[in-house]
């Protein structure tokens, strides 16, 4: 059964994966800059990403670019975890 914890120990929630997941830091910055500029805000929240038109538009681009939380993404992470255990 897959573990819902990140390698850093945090639980992989929607909020964590979209706002704090370090593996996609560069992609998140790019996403956040577009939204912050358009909405003229300083802080991005989960509700902005999921309920504002610009947030929804940009989060779809982010999901497509990163393939985060897809079946392949999960399988790759499981493979990497198994390799780490062997070493």
DRENPA-3360 file (N, C-alpha, C; in nm, 2 decimals, always signed):
BEGIN
1 = XXXXXXXX = +0.08/-0.12/+0.00/+0.00/+0.00/+0.00/+0.09/+0.12/+0.00 ~ +0.06/+0.22/-0.09/+0.15/+0.34/-0.10/+0.14/+0.42/+0.03 ~ +0.25/+0.48/+0.06/+0.26/+0.57/+0.18/+0.21/+0.71/+0.13 ~ +0.14/+0.78/+0.22/+0.09/+0.91/+0.19/+0.18/+1.02/+0.24 ~ +0.30/+0.98/+0.28/+0.40/+1.08/+0.34/+0.51/+1.11/+0.23 ~ +0.54/+1.23/+0.23/+0.65/+1.28/+0.14/+0.78/+1.23/+0.20 ~ +0.89/+1.23/+0.13/+1.02/+1.20/+0.18/+1.07/+1.29/+0.29 ~ +1.01/+1.41/+0.29/+1.04/+1.51/+0.40/+0.96/+1.48/+0.53;
9 = XXXXXXXX = +0.86/+1.39/+0.52/+0.78/+1.36/+0.64/+0.65/+1.42/+0.64 ~ +0.62/+1.52/+0.55/+0.49/+1.58/+0.54/+0.39/+1.49/+0.48 ~ +0.26/+1.50/+0.52/+0.16/+1.43/+0.45/+0.12/+1.49/+0.32 ~ +0.11/+1.41/+0.22/+0.09/+1.46/+0.08/-0.06/+1.49/+0.06 ~ -0.10/+1.61/+0.11/-0.24/+1.65/+0.08/-0.24/+1.74/-0.04 ~ -0.36/+1.77/-0.09/-0.37/+1.86/-0.20/-0.30/+1.99/-0.18 ~ -0.33/+2.05/-0.06/-0.26/+2.17/-0.03/-0.11/+2.16/-0.03 ~ -0.06/+2.05/+0.03/+0.09/+2.04/+0.04/+0.14/+2.02/-0.10;
17 = XXXXXXXX = +0.08/+1.94/-0.19/+0.14/+1.92/-0.32/+0.13/+2.04/-0.41 ~ +0.03/+2.12/-0.39/+0.01/+2.24/-0.48/+0.09/+2.36/-0.42 ~ +0.11/+2.37/-0.29/+0.17/+2.49/-0.24/+0.31/+2.47/-0.18 ~ +0.34/+2.35/-0.14/+0.46/+2.34/-0.06/+0.56/+2.23/-0.11 ~ +0.52/+2.15/-0.21/+0.60/+2.04/-0.25/+0.73/+2.08/-0.32 ~ +0.84/+2.05/-0.25/+0.97/+2.11/-0.30/+1.02/+2.05/-0.43 ~ +0.97/+1.93/-0.47/+1.02/+1.88/-0.60/+0.98/+1.96/-0.72 ~ +0.87/+2.04/-0.70/+0.82/+2.12/-0.81/+0.82/+2.27/-0.78;
25 = XXXXXXXX = +0.93/+2.31/-0.70/+0.94/+2.45/-0.66/+0.94/+2.54/-0.77 ~ +1.02/+2.51/-0.88/+1.04/+2.60/-0.99/+0.90/+2.62/-1.07 ~ +0.83/+2.51/-1.09/+0.70/+2.51/-1.16/+0.60/+2.59/-1.08 ~ +0.61/+2.57/-0.94/+0.51/+2.65/-0.86/+0.54/+2.80/-0.86 ~ +0.66/+2.84/-0.86/+0.70/+2.98/-0.87/+0.64/+3.04/-0.99 ~ +0.66/+2.97/-1.10/+0.61/+3.02/-1.23/+0.46/+3.03/-1.23 ~ +0.39/+2.93/-1.17/+0.25/+2.93/-1.16/+0.20/+3.05/-1.07 ~ +0.27/+3.06/-0.96/+0.23/+3.17/-0.86/+0.25/+3.31/-0.91;
33 = XXXXXXXX = +0.36/+3.33/-0.99/+0.39/+3.46/-1.04/+0.28/+3.51/-1.13 ~ +0.24/+3.42/-1.22/+0.13/+3.46/-1.32/+0.00/+3.50/-1.24 ~ -0.03/+3.42/-1.14/-0.16/+3.44/-1.07/-0.14/+3.57/-0.98 ~ -0.03/+3.58/-0.92/-0.01/+3.70/-0.83/-0.01/+3.83/-0.92 ~ +0.05/+3.82/-1.03/+0.05/+3.94/-1.12/-0.09/+3.98/-1.17 ~ -0.17/+3.88/-1.21/-0.30/+3.90/-1.26/-0.40/+3.95/-1.15 ~ -0.39/+3.89/-1.04/-0.48/+3.92/-0.93/-0.43/+4.04/-0.84 ~ -0.30/+4.07/-0.86/-0.24/+4.18/-0.78/-0.24/+4.15/-0.63;
41 = XXXXXXXX = -0.19/+4.02/-0.60/-0.19/+3.98/-0.46/-0.05/+3.93/-0.43 ~ -0.02/+3.91/-0.30/+0.11/+3.87/-0.26/+0.12/+3.72/-0.22 ~ +0.00/+3.67/-0.17/+0.00/+3.53/-0.12/-0.10/+3.45/-0.20 ~ -0.06/+3.33/-0.23/-0.14/+3.23/-0.30/-0.20/+3.13/-0.20 ~ -0.33/+3.11/-0.20/-0.39/+3.01/-0.12/-0.45/+2.90/-0.20 ~ -0.49/+2.79/-0.14/-0.55/+2.68/-0.21/-0.68/+2.72/-0.27 ~ -0.76/+2.81/-0.20/-0.89/+2.85/-0.26/-0.87/+2.94/-0.38 ~ -0.76/+3.02/-0.39/-0.73/+3.09/-0.51/-0.70/+3.00/-0.63;
49 = XXXXXXXX = -0.62/+2.90/-0.60/-0.59/+2.80/-0.70/-0.71/+2.72/-0.75 ~ -0.80/+2.69/-0.66/-0.91/+2.60/-0.70/-1.04/+2.67/-0.74 ~ -1.06/+2.80/-0.70/-1.18/+2.86/-0.72/-1.18/+2.99/-0.81 ~ -1.07/+3.05/-0.83/-1.06/+3.17/-0.92/-1.03/+3.12/-1.06 ~ -1.08/+3.18/-1.16/-1.07/+3.14/-1.30/-0.92/+3.13/-1.33 ~ -0.84/+3.23/-1.30/-0.70/+3.23/-1.33/-0.63/+3.11/-1.26 ~ -0.67/+3.09/-1.14/-0.61/+2.98/-1.06/-0.64/+2.84/-1.12 ~ -0.76/+2.82/-1.16/-0.80/+2.70/-1.23/-0.72/+2.68/-1.36;
57 = XXXXXXXX = -0.72/+2.79/-1.44/-0.65/+2.78/-1.57/-0.50/+2.75/-1.55 ~ -0.43/+2.81/-1.45/-0.29/+2.79/-1.43/-0.26/+2.66/-1.36 ~ -0.35/+2.61/-1.28/-0.33/+2.48/-1.21/-0.34/+2.37/-1.31 ~ -0.43/+2.38/-1.41/-0.44/+2.28/-1.51/-0.31/+2.27/-1.60 ~ -0.25/+2.39/-1.62/-0.12/+2.39/-1.69/-0.02/+2.32/-1.61 ~ -0.01/+2.36/-1.48/+0.08/+2.30/-1.38/+0.07/+2.15/-1.38 ~ -0.06/+2.10/-1.37/-0.08/+1.95/-1.36/-0.04/+1.88/-1.49 ~ -0.06/+1.95/-1.60/-0.02/+1.89/-1.73/+0.13/+1.88/-1.74;
65 = XXXXXXXX = +0.20/+1.99/-1.70/+0.35/+2.00/-1.71/+0.42/+1.91/-1.62 ~ +0.36/+1.89/-1.50/+0.43/+1.81/-1.40/+0.39/+1.67/-1.39 ~ +0.27/+1.64/-1.44/+0.20/+1.51/-1.43/+0.19/+1.46/-1.28 ~ +0.19/+1.56/-1.19/+0.18/+1.52/-1.05/+0.05/+1.45/-1.02 ~ +0.06/+1.35/-0.94/-0.05/+1.27/-0.89/-0.11/+1.18/-1.00 ~ -0.05/+1.16/-1.11/-0.10/+1.07/-1.21/-0.05/+0.93/-1.17 ~ -0.10/+0.83/-1.24/-0.06/+0.69/-1.21/+0.09/+0.67/-1.23 ~ +0.14/+0.73/-1.34/+0.29/+0.71/-1.37/+0.37/+0.78/-1.27;
73 = XXXXXXXX = +0.32/+0.90/-1.22/+0.40/+0.97/-1.12/+0.41/+0.89/-0.99 ~ +0.30/+0.83/-0.95/+0.30/+0.74/-0.83/+0.39/+0.62/-0.85 ~ +0.38/+0.56/-0.96/+0.46/+0.44/-0.99/+0.61/+0.47/-0.99 ~ +0.65/+0.59/-1.05/+0.79/+0.63/-1.05/+0.84/+0.66/-0.90 ~ +0.75/+0.72/-0.82/+0.79/+0.75/-0.68/+0.81/+0.62/-0.61 ~ +0.72/+0.52/-0.63/+0.73/+0.39/-0.56/+0.86/+0.32/-0.60 ~ +0.89/+0.33/-0.73/+1.02/+0.27/-0.78/+1.14/+0.33/-0.72 ~ +1.14/+0.46/-0.71/+1.25/+0.54/-0.65/+1.26/+0.50/-0.50;
81 = XXXXXXX = +1.15/+0.48/-0.43/+1.15/+0.45/-0.29/+1.21/+0.31/-0.27 ~ +1.18/+0.22/-0.36/+1.23/+0.08/-0.35/+1.38/+0.08/-0.37 ~ +1.43/+0.16/-0.47/+1.57/+0.17/-0.50/+1.65/+0.23/-0.37 ~ +1.59/+0.33/-0.31/+1.65/+0.39/-0.19/+1.66/+0.29/-0.08 ~ +1.56/+0.20/-0.06/+1.56/+0.10/+0.04/+1.67/+0.00/+0.02 ~ +1.69/-0.03/-0.11/+1.80/-0.13/-0.15/+1.94/-0.08/-0.12 ~ +1.95/+0.05/-0.13/+2.09/+0.11/-0.11/+2.11/+0.14/+0.04;
% end
